[in-house]
Amino acid sequence: MRIIVPFLIALFAIMGIAAAAIDHVELVSPHDGDVFSVKDTIKIRSKVSCIDCGQIFGRMFINDKPVYTSNWVPTEAGEYTIMIEVADNKGFINPISDTVTIKVN
């Protein structure tokens, strides 16, 4: 059975106890190429598709630096790459990821 699990970036463990077979992760917000202003709150959301979802672990990076919130507020203008990485183990062995690039004016 395939189900889609909504995934809030700030959470590191999501429901379940058995191992999951993750087959897709997608950043659904923001979109690649979106433009924001400094001090805008950027809501970062993603979804994970997996088979027999069990425990899933996620982490997020902005310009290769770990971020621990799903409501990010940029303080400087520039280009930012947002990456979400998910795995069915804490060691992130063979993680699946998605990235978007945004601009902040």
N, C-alpha and C positions, 0 to 999 in steps of 0.2 A: 504494500500500500504506500503510495506517495502522498505526502502532505507538505504544505507550505507553512513554515514556522515564522511568524513575525519576529524580528530580532532587533532589539534596542541595543545600540552599540555599547552603551555604558555598562551593560550587564555582561558578566564574564561566564556565568553558568546559567543555562536555561533548562528547565524541566527535564525530568527523566532520570533513569539510572543505567540503562543499557547503552552500549556503544552505538553510535549512529553512522550511517553511510551517507555522508554529505556529497551531493552531486552538483550543487550550484549555490553561489552567493551573489547577490546583486545589491549595489548601492542604489536605492530608489530616490534618495534626496540627499544632497543637491544633485543636479544633473551636470554632466560634463559640459563645461563652457559657461555655466551660470556666472553672473556678475553680482557682487554684493558691495556694500559700503562698509568702511571701518566701523566697528561697534555694532553692526547688525548681528542679531542672534541667528546663527545658521543651524537649523535642525537637521541633523545627520541621521538618516534612517536606512535600514537595509532589510533584506529578507533572505532566508536560507531555505533551500529545497533539499530535503533528505528523505531517505527511505528508512522506515522504522526508527524515527528520531528518538534518540535518547539524550544523553548529556552532550551539549554542544558548548564549546568555548570560543570566545571571540575577543579580538583586540583591534584597536584602531590607531592609525598613525596619520599625522598631518606633517608633510615634508619630512618623513622618516623619524619623527619624534612621537613617542607614545602620548595619547590623549585619553583622558578618562571621563569624558562627558559627551553626551549626544546633543547637547545644545552649546555649540562652540561660538565664542565671540572673538573675532580677529581684532587685534589692536594695531596692526600695521597693514599698509597697502602692499599688494604683491600678488604673485601667483602661488597657489597652494595645491598640492596633490594630497587628496584624502584617500587612504587605503583601509579597507576592512579585511581582516583575515580571520577565518574560522576553521576549526578543527574539532575532531571528536576525541581529542586527548590534550592534556595540559602541556605537553611538550611540543605541540604544534608540529608534529611529524606529518609531512605531506599536507600542509594546509591549503585551503582554497581561498582565493582573494579576488577582490574587485577594486578598481581605482577610478577616481574622477579628478579632473583638474578644474579649479575655479579661479576666478580673479576677484580681488578685493581692491576697490578704489578708495 
